[in-house]
Amino acid sequence: MFDENEPRPTPKRLTPPVFDSWGVAELQRYIEELRVEIGRTEAEISRKQSHRGAADAFFKPN
């Protein structure tokens, strides 16, 4: 459990690969994988913003 007053630990991010031995096709596949992950992350942001907006509207004083 975490103390609510303490900042949350930062989640581990992707470890950047070493590109020295990668060919162009491998680099292009890697870019596509990153684009897919960016799209997934943007969808999650939209979902959370939508939930936040609904909660704000529900609890908004009349």
C-alpha positions as CSV (number, residue, x, y, z in Angstrom):
1,M,0.0,0.0,0.0
2,F,1.1,3.5,-0.7
3,D,0.6,6.5,1.6
4,E,-1.9,8.9,-0.1
5,N,0.3,11.8,0.9
6,E,3.4,10.4,-0.9
7,P,3.8,10.8,-4.7
8,R,3.0,7.7,-6.7
9,P,6.1,5.8,-8.0
10,T,6.7,6.4,-11.7
11,P,6.0,3.3,-13.8
12,K,8.9,1.9,-15.7
13,R,8.9,3.1,-19.3
14,L,10.1,1.4,-22.4
15,T,13.8,0.8,-22.5
16,P,15.1,2.3,-25.8
17,P,16.7,-0.4,-27.9
18,V,20.1,-0.1,-29.5
19,F,19.6,0.4,-33.3
20,D,23.1,-0.3,-34.5
21,S,22.3,-3.8,-35.9
22,W,18.8,-3.0,-37.1
23,G,17.9,-2.8,-40.8
24,V,15.5,-0.3,-42.3
25,A,12.6,-2.8,-42.3
26,E,13.2,-3.6,-38.6
27,L,13.2,0.1,-37.8
28,Q,10.0,0.6,-39.8
29,R,8.3,-2.3,-37.9
30,Y,9.4,-0.8,-34.6
31,I,7.9,2.6,-35.6
32,E,4.6,0.9,-36.4
33,E,4.7,-0.9,-33.0
34,L,5.2,2.4,-31.3
35,R,2.4,4.0,-33.2
36,V,0.1,1.2,-32.1
37,E,1.1,1.8,-28.5
38,I,0.6,5.6,-28.9
39,G,-2.9,5.0,-30.2
40,R,-3.7,2.7,-27.3
41,T,-2.4,5.3,-24.9
42,E,-4.4,8.1,-26.5
43,A,-7.6,5.9,-26.3
44,E,-7.0,5.4,-22.6
45,I,-6.5,9.1,-22.1
46,S,-9.8,9.8,-23.9
47,R,-11.6,7.2,-21.9
48,K,-10.3,8.7,-18.6
49,Q,-11.2,12.2,-19.6
50,S,-14.7,11.1,-20.6
51,H,-15.2,9.4,-17.2
52,R,-13.8,12.5,-15.5
53,G,-16.2,14.8,-17.4
54,A,-19.2,12.5,-16.5
55,A,-18.2,12.6,-12.8
56,D,-17.7,16.4,-12.8
57,A,-21.2,16.8,-14.4
58,F,-22.8,14.5,-11.8
59,F,-21.2,16.2,-8.8
60,K,-21.6,19.7,-10.2
61,P,-23.6,21.9,-7.8
62,N,-27.0,23.0,-9.1
